[in-house]
Amino acid sequence: MNPTNISALVQQFPILRRIQAEEEIAWINPEKTDHASSMENCELSMADIDNAEARLARFAPFIKKCFPETADQNGIIESILTPIPTMQAHIDQKYHSHLQGRLLLKQDSHLAIAGSVKARGGIYEILKHTEDLALANGILRQGDSYEQLASQEAREFFSSYTIQVGSTGNLGMSIGIMSAAIGYEVIVHMSADAKQWKKELLRNHGVIVKEYASDYSKAVKNGRALSDQNPRSYFVDDENSRNLFLGYAVAAKRLSDQLKDLDVLVDADHPLFVYLPCGVGGAPGGITFGLKQLFQNAVHCFFAEPTPAPCMAVGMITGLHSQISVQDIGLSGLTHADGLAVGRPSGFVGGIMKSMLSGEFTIKDAHLYDYMRDLLETENIFLEPSACAAFQGPVHLLQNDETLRYLKENHLLEKMPQSTHIAWATGGSLVPETIREEYVHTYLK
Ligand SMILES: *Cc1c(COP(=O)(O)O)cnc(C)c1O
């Protein structure tokens, strides 16, 4: 984008000025529609989510065999949903959140195998590709138990194929660990933001890690080019993959059961608010899409992004989606939230979210560490900094003029006492002890 276009955009969308100044903002999506209208021209549907869920069930015996830590859930990778009343009382006192209703934590931070939300989309995408290859090549026949994918013969077959992906860290971990377990050659193209311990962990799994001095987009571009040269190589395209998106969307069906177990009602009089940390958009977008199918107009989804890299907010506000980057408006894209360090959003996800997303919050890096310590001290749960972006929603929902107006206009204010709020904790359980110590002692201005 050239500078003249940018100044015209800033005139048209004044909130961009505050985003350029790295202020924390809340933004309400003016293009959100009711659920039925939002589905009118949508390329995906509930049937696609059901398909993805069934595929994960077919793979469960294989996953159980390769990853014994999933045995108690019979090979289904799922996280718990828990009330966090001590944290809720604490944020009320410390930040004057005035949040009514109940605050819950969805602990994808503790998902088996990958320790982050990427255990949903990333692993699903690899399983889908594996099923396609195995069925096409007679490694599996319809009706076979997928446990046999763990056989020596199957592993040898997959070892002649390559998987490649560009990643800021967590996607590489989920794709890398699962692909290596199946037997593929795996190459993960890591951006400069990726943490050293993630690279080492992957190398220990036999994954080839290529490092780039530049950001995520460059790592993706190079990875894709290299993969395209090899007909036996499959490139996981985080920005455009429908499979990845559907893998994330399955979370909604599981969450619906968990809400029932907690006796949480979701309907017009009992609204559900969900706060999701956002990078390129696939994970929060897929989960939002799934939640909208299940709860329609009763669920209100908000994304949270770091102030130096609010790519989805910039894409949605301007309507330019992947045609604009945070660097175009003068932001660095550099953030301590490595999982969210993305400069350009997914255009595919932005297109679907345009009519579904309620809004966005942005958060300064310093506050990620504050919320991290708050949760650790009150609930003894550790999250990585990126995941803590989720708390910006419940802390600010009732303090911000924009979100307050949304609540009033949608007749939600009077329903707040019977509302439920979910902070989606997207990562953390694999962070090594020494790094956790560092994080706990990190104070930024
Ligand atoms: C990847 C990631 C996200 C966001 O997912 P996107 O698909 O990039 O939007 C959020 N939190 C953590 C910890 C992540 O690793």
The ligand as an SDF file (V2000), in Angstrom:
LIG
                    3D

 15 15  0  0  0  0  0  0  0  0999 V2000
   -1.6230  -19.8200   16.7870 C   0  0  0  0  0  0  0  0  0  0  0  0
   -2.0420  -19.3130   18.0810 C   0  0  0  0  0  0  0  0  0  0  0  0
   -3.1700  -18.4980   18.2250 C   0  0  0  0  0  0  0  0  0  0  0  0
   -3.9980  -17.9620   17.0810 C   0  0  0  0  0  0  0  0  0  0  0  0
   -4.2470  -18.8190   16.0100 O   0  0  0  0  0  0  0  0  0  0  0  0
   -4.2890  -18.2680   14.5170 P   0  0  0  0  0  0  0  0  0  0  0  0
   -4.8290  -19.3850   13.7310 O   0  0  0  0  0  0  0  0  0  0  0  0
   -2.8850  -17.8980   14.1370 O   0  0  0  0  0  0  0  0  0  0  0  0
   -5.1560  -17.0570   14.5360 O   0  0  0  0  0  0  0  0  0  0  0  0
   -3.5000  -18.0900   19.5030 C   0  0  0  0  0  0  0  0  0  0  0  0
   -2.7790  -18.4530   20.5840 N   0  0  0  0  0  0  0  0  0  0  0  0
   -1.7010  -19.2440   20.4750 C   0  0  0  0  0  0  0  0  0  0  0  0
   -0.9550  -19.6230   21.7180 C   0  0  0  0  0  0  0  0  0  0  0  0
   -1.3000  -19.6970   19.2330 C   0  0  0  0  0  0  0  0  0  0  0  0
   -0.2130  -20.4700   19.1350 O   0  0  0  0  0  0  0  0  0  0  0  0
  1  2  1  0
  2  3  1  0
  2 14  2  0
  3  4  1  0
  3 10  2  0
  4  5  1  0
  5  6  1  0
  6  7  2  0
  6  8  1  0
  6  9  1  0
 10 11  1  0
 11 12  2  0
 12 13  1  0
 12 14  1  0
 14 15  1  0
M  END
$$$$
